[in-house]
Amino acid sequence: MLSYQHLYHAGNAADVHKHALLAWTLDYLTRKDKPLTFLETHAGRGLYDLGAEEAVKTGEAAQGIGRLAHGFGADHAYTRALSETKTRFGADAYPGSPLIAASLLRASDKLHLAELHPGEHAHLDATLSPFGATVLKEDGWAMAMSRTPPTPRRGLMLIDPSWEVKTEYALAAKRLSDLHKRWNVGVLMLWYPILVDARHLEMTREIAQIIPDALIHEVAFPPARPGHGMVGSGLIVVNPPYGFAAEAARIAGVFAGRRAR
């Protein structure tokens, strides 16, 4: 949706869940000496200022990365990406998933990023083009279908819609199935919010039936402020790499107050 701007929500608890598992997966994939492709369908601006009025106003970053950062060790790929971003862009800087990917991938890897919102796309292009990313101003689902299977064929796609329209849930289930058929070796990660009305349940049930081997991982957390509707974060992962389930369990421990090892 063209009205959605992630700056209000950057660094929230859902970002921590999504970004920590994304960073671990990219770190795992880059251990093999073969190039890969990273694609993101709804990339946002890529870099966020947590000191900005919009971010401070919601309090979501304080309840997210501000509360949970201590749970990750210095050697975790997520921590390394956070540290690199602060070193490059300043103490209040927070990396979106495109910048996390850029900080962990190698010169031989490819990045394809789509963002339709004009303002967000301009920020994304300015931040990620210097990393060699292909930054596209187009619909994310259209980009996903037109660029799969990618070259290199090995790789990962992150799908992170705004979920502002309820029909997005039915569309996501269909598109994930279509993408899996087109790119059967790709790691597909679909993030979704867990809201108080549990509107995600029909989608997750449908995906579990269509792609029974997909891994579904969810974490719960308190609302960022009174009346806030998001109470958890979910990831559906098609073709999860070896060790992903164990890492997801460790990250669930961070949300439960334990440190990730």
N, C-alpha and C positions, 0 to 999 in steps of 0.2 A: 504494500500500500504506500502511496506517495505521501501520506501524512505521517508515517512512522519515522521517528528519529531516535536512535538507540542511546544518545548521549544522556537522556534522562534515566536510563537503566544500566548504563555501563558499569561493570565491576560488581554487579549484584550477585546473589548466591547462585542463580542459574548460570551466569557467566562462569563462575568458578567451577561448577560441575562440568559444563560443556568444554571450557578451555583447558582444564586440567587433563581431561581424557583425550582431547584433541592433541595436546602437546605430547602426551605419553605415546599416542599412536604414531605420530609423525617421527618421534625419536626412535621408536621401534623400527619403523619402515626404513629409515635412513641408515640403519646399521648394515643393511645389505648393500653391496656395491653395485646397485642397479638404479638407474634414474627412475623418477616417478612423476606423476602429474597430480597437483592439488587443484581442485575446483571448488568454488563456493558460489552458491546461487543467489544469496541475499547478503552481500558482504558488508553493508553499512559503510562507515567512513574509515574503518581500519585502525584509527588512533583516537583516544578519548582523553579529555582533560578532566580528571576527577575533582579538580578545584573549581570548575566552571559552575556558574549559578544553577544551571539546569541539573547537574549531577548532585550538587549539594542539597538542592531543594527536595528531592525525593527521599534522600537518606538511604537509598538502596545499596550504594557502594559501601557505606559504613557497615551495613548489615551483611554484606557479601565479602568482598576481598578484605575489608578492614577487620572483619571478625574471624575469617578463615585462613588468612595467609600464613599464620604461624603453624598451621597443620602440615605444611609441605617442607621437606628438607631442602637444603641448598643445592643438592644434586638433582632434584626433580626437574624435568624439562620445562614444566610450567614456571617454576621459580626462576630458571635461567632466562626464559623469555621475558618475564616481568622485569628482571634485573637489567637485561639488555635494553629494554624500552626506556626505563628510567635513566639509564646512562646516556642514551642517545637523545631523548626528548624532554627529560626533566622529571622531578620527583613526583609530580601529580599525574604523570602520563600513565595510561592503561592501554595495553594492546588489545584490539579486537582480534578475531580469529585470523583475518588475512595477515596481520602483522606477526602474530604468533607463528603462522606457517612460514612467512618470509624469514623469520629469525632462526628457524630450525632446518629449513631445506638447504640444499646445496646448489652450486652453480649449474649442475647438470639437470636439475629438476625444473618443472614448468608450473607456473601459477596462472590460473584463469579465474578472474573475479567478475561477477556481475552485480550491478547496483543500478536501479532504475530512478531513484530519487535524485533530481538534479543537483541539489546542494550536497547530499551525501556522496554522490559520485565524484563531484569536484574534489572533495577532501580525500576520497579514496585514491583517486588518480594522482594527486600531488604527493601522497604518502607512499604509495606502493609502486608507482612506475619506476622510481629510482632503484627498486629491488629487482627490476626486470619483469614485473608482473604484467600480464595482459589484462587491462581494466576495461570492462565493457559496460556501456550504458544501455542495458536491455533487460527484458524480463528474465528473471532467474530460472524459471522452469523452462523457458524457451532455450536459454543457453545450455542448460543441463542436457536437453534432448539433442541439440544440434552438435554438441561437442563430445558426445559419448558414442563409441569408446574413444578415449583420447590417445594421443601419442606423446610420451610413452603410455602404454596400456596399463602398466602397473600404477596404482595410485589410490587416492581418497577424494571423495566428494562430501562436503559439508552442506547440508540443507537446513536453513534456519529462517523460515518465513516470519512475518510479523504476527501472524495468527489473529489479525484484527477482524477478519471475516470468518464466520463459523464454517462456511463452505470450504475453507482452506483445508480442513481436516479430511474430508472425503477426497479432495484433489490430491493431497499428500499421499494417501494410501495408494491411489491409482498410479501416480507418477513414480513412487518408489518401486512399485512392481514393474512398471515399464522400464525404468532405468536399470533394474537388476537384470532384466532380459537382454537389454542392449549391451550391458557392461558386466558380465557375470563374474569377472575376477576383481572388480572394483570394491573397495571398502566404502560403503555408503553410510553416512551418519546423519540421521534426521533428529533434530532437537525439537522438543515441544514443551510448552508450559503445563504445569499441573495447577488448574484453577479450582476454586472452591466448588464450582458446579460440575467438575469432573468430565468436561465435554470431550476430553481426549480418549475416553474409554472405548468408544465404538471404533475409532481409528486404530488403536493398538490391537484390539481383538481382530479386526480385519487383516491387518498386516501379519499378525501371528498365524493366521490361517493361510494366507497367500505365500508367505516366506517363513515357514516354520523354524528354520535354523537361525533366524534373526535374533539377536540378543537385545532384550529390553531392560534398561537400567534406569531406576528412578531414585531420587532422593527427596526427602521432605525437609522443610525448614519453616520457621515462623514467618508470618507476614512482615514485610519490611516496615510497615506502619499500620496503625489501626484502619481497618476497612480495606486494606490492600488484598486483591483477589488471588495473587499467585502464592501458593503454599508448597510448591515443589517443582522439580525439573526432571525431564525425561529425555533419554536418548535411545533411539532404535538404531542398532548397528548391524548392517548386513555384511557378511564376511569379516567378522571381527578377527584381528590377528591373534596369534597364540599369546596367552597371558593377559588378554584384555579383561576377561571376567574377574581375574584375581586383582588387577589394578582397579577396576570399578569397585570392588568390595573394599579395597584400602581407602579409596576416596570417599566412599560412604562412611567410613570410619572417621574421616575428617569432619564430616557434617555431624557425626555423633559425638564429637569432642575428642577423638583420638588422633594421634599423629600418623601420617602416611609414612610407611617405611620404604 
